[in-house]
Amino acid sequence: MAVYSARSRRSIDELCVQWREASLIGDTSLLRPNEFPDSWSERGLDELNKRFWGNLLEGEEGGGSFESKWELQLEGAGAEVRLLAAECLLVYYLVTEAVGPARKTEMINKTIGPDNPELQVSTDSRAYQALQSSIANPGQYYNTRQDIHVGYLMDLALRLKQKSPEGRAALLHDNPWGFAQFADAGERQSDSMRHIVCHLLYPEHFERIASNQHKELVLKAFGELDTSDPDASQDEKLYSIRQTLKRHLPDWDEDRRDYYSSDLEPIWRPVTKSGDNEALNPEFALEFKKQIVFYGPPGTGKTYRAGKLAETLIRTAALQRWGVGDYFTNPDKVDQAVVDNVTRLQMHPSYGYAEFMVGLRLDADGGTTHQLGALPRLVERMRTEREGLGERALPHVLILDEINRTDLSTMFGEAFSAMERDKRDTEFELFAEGDDGVPIRFTIPGDLYIIGTMNEIDQSVEALDFALRRRFFWFATPYDEEDLYSIWVAQWSEQSVVVEWSKALAQLEMLAGCVTRLNARIGQLPELGQEYELGAAVFGDLPYFLGREWRNKRHGRNGGKYLWDANGKPLAPLRSLWALSIQPVLAQYLAGSDRRAEQLAELEQLLLARPTS
């Protein structure tokens, strides 16, 4: 079963059964079946599709937001069509936990319109109960592009209605793979909504995953467990893997077998959020190219991403090479492998060929001998492991932090060409001899992966040697607002902040908007630019300042005024964040500017001024 969710989903599943039977196979309204028995007919869906697809509003047209455009597209529509539009929106909202129940209900009722209050979602309805729950967080793209996803949904329904009731039933009753093919066949596509619709209608067969990339990563990690036919679809393969997991892990509950559980997610997903929208995920890139670089402003989590990617690569290999039984019965052994098989080196200007490849040292007689550096020692260790463990030997990952702080071409020396994927496992000689006078021979194994990190403000990507650049895939790591919340949540717990997170969330969301606004201005300043934007980690001290401010206070703890007072004046935690964490960094960045004081004052105002709306 793929029907796990963190909250009870019974009301959602019951509503989806009603939607399938009464609205998709039949024509009846989901919210008001008695009053509107034909709202999901081909006629109604055709009018709704024409209003949406025939009047597409792009960019800033129609007010710029989905809500404003949606209202313009429905302008002049009758009650039945508005109700149908609201029900499409209802289906779209069922899965996501990123939008609260109140907002979901508000949008659905606005769609129905103030002229028909009797048709709006009532608190005693099945729909209202379903909206109180959720299934997953389908991702930023799903949550921010309602137009694409709702548009896909109404087009899919219209195509269904062009079949007979018997034809619709044939797709919607015990035919998951046939329905998936039908869902893929339309001209208007939304991969995210397609995945969600398949899950809502066939939760036993389709995962609660909205991302193509997530499905690809799961297949990459767990593909050895797939027993389906070679020509099976992606979803059929995932279904086969799930059945294998159930057989191998019969004592596990569905929450542990869920791919987003703490047991399974580290195996396939290298980063919890960032990178999910890349054209090529870093994990696939690393597997192909053998080395990648995360680059961007300081504090954007580049080292964290490198570590998570290394962990995922090793866990995936352990699952595939050791098997499901050994992997899950020896979790401590897997954890230790993650520690043992990741080597981190901090680059600095004096780190060079002698430290990395081979250098000279004085022997006891006053002579000199060659001493192997970090890379040959690691390779020798890997060779010993392969001799002892055979196919159970795991890959290694070498993380080079701040790679632009040294001359990589010089540091790698003869190994520079051997880094390339088509030259791995090819032996060559170093310009050095062993104690026996024989030239030292060296090979870079195919399962040694290299991940670099780089701060753009130290040296731009463009300034690096082209030969070096082409040996890596480069992944930009910009400021990410979602990372900000992740850091704050972690620090909230670590600092034992006495203020409830939920109470402070409204002002934290305001501050997140201020940070985004601040970074946008930094990117516009000619003295700075995007590479000087502040990473989320730079703002990670905020929970500490909040915790200190409220540690010995009780009065006002639930008042909701933690960053700004009632008049919009910044309070002590926010002022401390600026004075101790932000201002010193920006002052250094602007050290050469003739307008330094003026620009710092402007940036301070952007961060500390409470938004008016």
TORTORMI-45526 format. One line per field, with one value per residue (C-alpha): residue in three letters; y, x, z. Coordinates in steps of 0.2 Angstrom, whole numbers. Each point is the difference from the previous one (the first is absolute). Layout:
<atoms>
aa = c(ala, ...)
c2 = c(Y, ...)
c1 = c(X, ...)
c3 = c(Z, ...)
</atoms>
This chain:
<atoms>
aa = c(met, ala, val, tyr, ser, ala, arg, ser, arg, arg, ser, ile, asp, glu, leu, cys, val, gln, trp, arg, glu, ala, ser, leu, ile, gly, asp, thr, ser, leu, leu, arg, pro, asn, glu, phe, pro, asp, ser, trp, ser, glu, arg, gly, leu, asp, glu, leu, asn, lys, arg, phe, trp, gly, asn, leu, leu, glu, gly, glu, glu, gly, gly, gly, ser, phe, glu, ser, lys, trp, glu, leu, gln, leu, glu, gly, ala, gly, ala, glu, val, arg, leu, leu, ala, ala, glu, cys, leu, leu, val, tyr, tyr, leu, val, thr, glu, ala, val, gly, pro, ala, arg, lys, thr, glu, met, ile, asn, lys, thr, ile, gly, pro, asp, asn, pro, glu, leu, gln, val, ser, thr, asp, ser, arg, ala, tyr, gln, ala, leu, gln, ser, ser, ile, ala, asn, pro, gly, gln, tyr, tyr, asn, thr, arg, gln, asp, ile, his, val, gly, tyr, leu, met, asp, leu, ala, leu, arg, leu, lys, gln, lys, ser, pro, glu, gly, arg, ala, ala, leu, leu, his, asp, asn, pro, trp, gly, phe, ala, gln, phe, ala, asp, ala, gly, glu, arg, gln, ser, asp, ser, met, arg, his, ile, val, cys, his, leu, leu, tyr, pro, glu, his, phe, glu, arg, ile, ala, ser, asn, gln, his, lys, glu, leu, val, leu, lys, ala, phe, gly, glu, leu, asp, thr, ser, asp, pro, asp, ala, ser, gln, asp, glu, lys, leu, tyr, ser, ile, arg, gln, thr, leu, lys, arg, his, leu, pro, asp, trp, asp, glu, asp, arg, arg, asp, tyr, tyr, ser, ser, asp, leu, glu, pro, ile, trp, arg, pro, val, thr, lys, ser, gly, asp, asn, glu, ala, leu, asn, pro, glu, phe, ala, leu, glu, phe, lys, lys, gln, ile, val, phe, tyr, gly, pro, pro, gly, thr, gly, lys, thr, tyr, arg, ala, gly, lys, leu, ala, glu, thr, leu, ile, arg, thr, ala, ala, leu, gln, arg, trp, gly, val, gly, asp, tyr, phe, thr, asn, pro, asp, lys, val, asp, gln, ala, val, val, asp, asn, val, thr, arg, leu, gln, met, his, pro, ser, tyr, gly, tyr, ala, glu, phe, met, val, gly, leu, arg, leu, asp, ala, asp, gly, gly, thr, thr, his, gln, leu, gly, ala, leu, pro, arg, leu, val, glu, arg, met, arg, thr, glu, arg, glu, gly, leu, gly, glu, arg, ala, leu, pro, his, val, leu, ile, leu, asp, glu, ile, asn, arg, thr, asp, leu, ser, thr, met, phe, gly, glu, ala, phe, ser, ala, met, glu, arg, asp, lys, arg, asp, thr, glu, phe, glu, leu, phe, ala, glu, gly, asp, asp, gly, val, pro, ile, arg, phe, thr, ile, pro, gly, asp, leu, tyr, ile, ile, gly, thr, met, asn, glu, ile, asp, gln, ser, val, glu, ala, leu, asp, phe, ala, leu, arg, arg, arg, phe, phe, trp, phe, ala, thr, pro, tyr, asp, glu, glu, asp, leu, tyr, ser, ile, trp, val, ala, gln, trp, ser, glu, gln, ser, val, val, val, glu, trp, ser, lys, ala, leu, ala, gln, leu, glu, met, leu, ala, gly, cys, val, thr, arg, leu, asn, ala, arg, ile, gly, gln, leu, pro, glu, leu, gly, gln, glu, tyr, glu, leu, gly, ala, ala, val, phe, gly, asp, leu, pro, tyr, phe, leu, gly, arg, glu, trp, arg, asn, lys, arg, his, gly, arg, asn, gly, gly, lys, tyr, leu, trp, asp, ala, asn, gly, lys, pro, leu, ala, pro, leu, arg, ser, leu, trp, ala, leu, ser, ile, gln, pro, val, leu, ala, gln, tyr, leu, ala, gly, ser, asp, arg, arg, ala, glu, gln, leu, ala, glu, leu, glu, gln, leu, leu, leu, ala, arg, pro, thr, ser)
c2 = c(0, 18, 8, 6, 18, 9, 4, -10, 0, -9, 15, 3, -17, -1, 16, -6, -16, 12, 10, -15, -8, 15, 13, -8, -16, 9, 19, 5, 15, -5, 14, 1, -16, 3, 17, -3, -18, 5, 12, -12, -3, 3, 16, 7, -5, 7, 17, 0, -5, 13, 13, -5, -6, 12, 15, -4, 14, 0, 9, 16, -1, 1, 5, -12, -13, -16, 7, 16, -9, -14, 13, 8, -16, -5, 18, -2, -19, -8, -8, -18, 4, 10, -15, -12, 12, 0, -19, -1, 11, -11, -16, 10, 5, -17, -6, 15, 3, 17, 9, 1, -6, 18, 6, -15, 3, 19, -3, -13, 11, 16, -11, -4, 18, 11, -1, -18, -1, -15, -10, 3, -13, -2, -6, -16, -6, -14, 12, 11, -15, -5, 18, -2, -13, -2, -14, 8, 15, -2, 14, 18, -2, -8, 13, 15, -4, -4, 6, -14, -14, 5, 3, -18, -7, 8, -5, -18, 0, 6, -13, -13, 7, -3, -19, -9, -4, -18, 6, 12, -14, -12, 13, 4, -18, -11, 6, 11, -2, 3, 16, 6, -2, 10, 14, 1, 2, 17, 15, 11, -8, 3, -14, 4, 0, -16, -8, 6, -4, -18, -1, 7, -12, -16, 3, -18, 0, 18, 8, 16, 9, 15, 1, -9, 2, -7, -16, -1, 1, -13, -12, 3, -4, -15, -6, -17, -4, 2, -16, 7, -3, 10, 11, 4, 18, 11, -2, -19, -2, 11, -12, -15, 7, 4, -18, -7, 12, -7, -18, 4, 11, -8, 7, 18, 11, 11, 15, -8, -7, 18, 7, 16, -9, 2, -18, 2, 18, 1, -14, 8, 19, 9, 17, 3, 14, 10, -8, -8, 12, -2, -6, -14, -5, 1, -19, -4, 12, -7, -17, 4, 14, -7, 17, 16, 17, 9, 19, 15, 13, -4, -8, -8, -18, -6, -10, -7, -5, -8, -11, -5, -5, -10, -9, -4, -7, -11, -6, -4, -10, -9, -5, -6, -10, -6, -4, 6, -13, 5, 19, 1, -13, 9, 19, 4, -8, 10, 16, -4, -3, 18, 7, -11, 2, 19, 10, 19, 11, 19, 9, 15, 9, -10, -17, -6, -15, -6, -1, -7, -12, -3, 10, -1, -4, -2, -17, -6, 1, 18, -5, 3, -12, 2, 0, -3, 13, -1, -6, -15, -5, 0, -10, -13, -1, -4, -13, -9, 1, -8, -14, -4, 3, -3, 5, 6, 14, 17, 16, 14, 19, 13, 17, 15, 15, 17, -7, 18, 4, -11, -3, -16, -3, 0, -10, -14, 0, -16, -6, 15, -10, -16, 9, -2, -14, -8, -1, -7, -17, 4, -2, 14, 5, 14, 10, -8, -16, -12, -6, -13, 13, -6, 14, 1, -6, 7, -2, 9, -13, 2, 0, 14, 16, 18, 14, 18, 15, 18, 17, 12, 15, -7, -4, 0, -16, 9, 3, -19, -9, -7, -17, -1, 6, -13, -14, 5, 3, 16, 2, 18, 1, 16, 7, -10, 6, -18, -3, 14, -8, -17, 9, 9, -15, -10, 15, 2, -17, 1, 16, -5, 16, 2, 9, -12, -2, 2, 16, 8, -7, 15, 12, -12, -1, 19, 0, -14, 12, 14, -11, -4, 19, 3, -12, 7, 17, -7, -9, 17, 10, 3, -1, -18, -11, -17, -8, 10, -4, -7, -18, -7, -5, 18, 2, -16, 9, 8, -14, 3, 18, -4, -13, 12, 14, -11, -12, 8, 9, -7, 15, 3, -17, -4, 17, -2, 14, -7, 9, 16, 9, 6, 16, -10, 5, -14, -9, -6, -17, 8, 14, -12, -10, 15, 7, -16, -12, 11, 17, -5, -11, 13, 13, -11, -3, 19, 5, 8, 9, 19, -1, -14, 9, 4, -17, -8, 11, -5, -19, 2, 8, -14, -14, 9, 9, -10, -4, 10, -14)
c1 = c(0, 6, -14, 11, -2, 6, -18, -16, -5, -17, -11, 11, -1, -19, -2, 11, -11, -15, 9, 4, -17, -12, 10, 12, -10, -16, -3, -5, 7, 12, -6, -19, -5, -19, 0, 12, -1, 8, 14, 14, -8, 10, -10, 5, 18, 1, -6, 12, 15, -4, -1, 17, 10, -9, 5, 17, 7, 19, 13, -7, -16, -16, 9, 14, -7, -9, -14, -3, 2, -12, -13, 1, -1, -16, -8, -18, 0, -16, -1, 2, 16, 7, -4, 9, 15, 0, -1, 15, 9, -6, 8, 16, 1, -3, 18, 10, 5, 8, -16, -11, -18, -7, 9, -6, -18, 1, 7, -14, -14, 7, -1, -18, -3, -9, -16, -2, 4, -12, 12, 16, 9, -9, 9, -11, 4, 12, 10, 3, 7, 11, 7, 6, 12, 13, 11, 17, 10, 1, 13, 1, -4, -17, -4, 4, -6, -18, -5, 10, -6, -19, 1, 6, -13, -15, 8, 2, -18, -6, 9, -8, -17, 3, -1, -16, -4, 5, 17, 3, -4, 12, 14, -5, -4, 15, 10, 14, 13, -13, -6, 18, 2, -16, 6, 16, -8, -7, 8, -1, 11, 5, 11, -3, -19, 1, 9, -12, -15, 6, 3, -16, -10, 11, 9, 5, 10, 8, 11, -4, 14, -3, 18, 6, 18, -5, -7, 16, 11, -10, 2, 18, 3, -13, 1, 8, -17, -10, -7, -11, 1, 15, -13, -10, -4, 8, -15, -1, 18, -3, -15, 11, 13, -13, -6, 18, 3, -16, 6, 18, -7, -16, 1, 1, -15, -5, 8, 17, -2, -5, 14, 0, 3, 16, 4, -1, 2, 19, 3, -7, -2, 16, -7, -16, -6, 13, 5, -18, -3, 16, 0, 12, 1, 17, -1, -2, 13, 13, -3, 4, 13, 9, 2, -11, 1, -13, 4, -9, 0, 6, -13, -10, 3, 13, 10, -17, -5, 16, -1, -18, 4, 15, -11, -13, 12, 8, -17, -6, 15, -2, -18, 5, 16, -5, -18, -16, 2, 18, -3, -15, 6, 17, -5, 15, 12, -8, 2, 18, 3, -7, 13, 14, -2, -1, 16, -1, 15, 0, 9, 11, 14, 14, -8, 8, 7, 11, -14, -13, 11, 18, 13, 18, 4, 17, 4, 10, 17, -3, -5, -17, -14, -17, -15, -17, -13, -19, -6, 12, -2, -19, 1, 12, -13, -14, 11, 2, -18, -4, 12, -8, -18, -2, -16, -6, 13, -9, 5, 9, -4, 14, -7, 11, -7, 4, 9, 4, 11, 14, 7, -9, 9, 16, -6, -7, 16, 1, -17, -9, -3, -4, -15, -10, -13, 7, 18, -5, 8, 14, 17, 14, 16, 3, 16, 6, 9, -3, 13, 5, 4, -15, -12, -16, -15, -17, -18, -16, -14, -16, -10, 10, -11, 5, -11, 7, -8, 4, -4, -3, 6, 17, 3, -13, -4, 5, 18, 4, 10, -11, 8, -5, -18, -3, 4, -14, -18, -5, -15, -5, -5, -9, -9, -16, -14, -5, 17, -2, -15, 9, 14, -11, -10, 16, 6, -16, 1, 19, -2, -15, -9, -15, -11, -11, 5, -18, -2, 16, -3, -10, 14, 13, -8, 0, 19, 3, -8, 11, 16, -6, -2, 17, 8, -8, 7, 17, -1, -4, 14, 14, 13, -7, -11, -8, 16, -1, -17, -2, -2, -14, 13, 5, -17, 1, 4, -17, -8, 15, -4, -19, 4, 11, -13, -15, 10, -6, -16, -17, -11, -3, 7, -15, -3, 7, 12, 18, 9, -11, -11, -17, 6, 12, 16, 13, 3, 16, 1, -1, 12, 12, -1, 5, 13, 9, -3, -5, 8, 18, -1, -8, 12, 15, -8, -2, 17, 5, -16, -1, -18, 3, -10, -14, -1, 1, -14, -11, 3, -3, -17, -4, 3, -7, -15, -16, -10, -16, -10)
c3 = c(0, -4, 11, 14, 6, 16, 3, -1, -18, 1, -4, -15, -7, 3, -9, -15, -1, -2, -12, -11, 1, 0, -10, -11, -5, 3, -2, 17, 10, 14, 12, -4, -9, 3, -7, -15, -6, -17, 5, -5, -17, -16, -3, 17, -2, -18, 6, 15, -11, -13, 14, 6, -15, -12, 11, 7, 10, 0, 12, 7, -10, 10, 16, -1, 13, -2, 10, -10, -17, 6, 4, -17, -9, 10, -2, -6, 2, 7, 17, -8, -8, 15, 11, -13, 1, 19, 0, -12, 12, 15, -8, -3, 18, 8, -1, 6, 18, -5, -1, 16, 1, 3, -16, -10, 5, -3, -18, -4, 7, -9, -16, 3, 3, 12, -10, 4, 19, 2, -12, 10, 10, 17, 16, 0, -17, -6, -10, 16, 9, -14, -1, 19, -5, -13, -8, -4, -5, -18, -2, -4, -19, 4, 14, -11, -17, 3, -17, -9, 12, 1, -19, -3, 12, -9, -17, 6, 6, -17, -9, 11, -3, -19, 4, 4, 19, -4, -7, 15, 12, -9, 3, 18, 6, 3, -14, 7, -14, -13, 9, 1, -18, -3, 12, -10, -17, 1, -9, 16, 13, 18, 6, 18, -1, -10, 14, 13, -10, -3, 19, 5, -11, 2, 17, 1, -16, -1, 12, 9, -11, -11, -6, -16, 7, 17, -9, -11, 16, 9, -15, -1, 18, 2, -18, 5, 8, -16, -6, -14, -18, -9, -10, 16, 3, 14, 11, -3, 5, 16, 4, -2, 11, 14, -1, 2, 15, 8, -2, 7, 14, 5, 18, -6, 1, -15, 8, -1, -17, -7, -11, 10, 17, 10, -5, -18, -5, 4, -13, -15, 3, 2, 5, 9, -11, -11, -16, -2, -15, -9, -18, 6, 18, 8, 4, -18, -5, 12, -6, -18, 2, 15, 7, 3, 8, 11, -2, 7, 13, 18, 11, -13, 6, -13, 13, 7, -18, -3, 15, -3, -18, 6, 13, -12, -13, 13, 7, -17, -4, 17, -3, -18, 5, 17, -4, 10, 14, 4, -2, 12, 13, 2, 0, 11, -13, -13, 10, 3, -18, -4, 13, -6, -19, 0, 0, 2, -4, 3, -14, 4, -9, 6, -4, -15, -10, 14, 13, -13, -12, 6, 8, 7, 19, 9, 5, 15, -9, -6, -17, -9, -4, -8, 11, -7, 1, 5, -17, -3, 19, -3, -16, 9, 13, -12, -9, 17, 3, -17, 3, 17, -4, -19, -6, 17, 0, -1, -10, 8, -1, 1, 5, -4, 9, -7, -15, -8, 15, -8, -17, -4, -17, 10, 15, -11, -11, -10, 7, -9, -15, 9, 8, -16, 0, -15, 8, 17, 4, -12, 8, -3, 8, 12, -2, 16, 6, 14, 12, -13, -13, -11, -6, 11, -10, 3, -5, 4, 3, -9, 16, 8, -1, 2, 6, 1, 8, -4, 6, -15, 9, 2, -18, -14, -9, -16, 6, 2, -13, -14, 1, 18, -3, -13, 12, 11, -1, 9, 11, 5, 19, 2, 15, 3, 11, 4, 7, 12, 8, 1, 10, 11, 4, 5, 10, 9, 7, 3, 9, 10, -5, 12, -12, -10, -18, -6, 10, -8, -17, -7, 4, -6, -17, 0, 3, -13, -12, 6, -3, -18, -2, 7, -11, -15, 3, 3, -17, -8, 8, -12, 14, 4, -11, 2, 6, 16, 5, 18, 2, 12, 12, 3, 8, 11, 16, 1, 11, 12, 2, 2, 13, 10, -1, 7, 11, 16, -6, 1, -3, -18, -5, -10, -6, -18, 1, 0, -14, -2, 13, -3, -9, -11, 9, 0, 16, 9, -9, -17, 4, 7, -16, -10, 11, 4, -15, -15, 1, 2, -16, -10, 6, -5, -18, -2, 7, -16, -4, 0, 6, 13, 15, -12, -7, 17, 7, -15, 2, 19, -4, -12, 13, 15, -6, 3, -16, -2, -7)
</atoms>
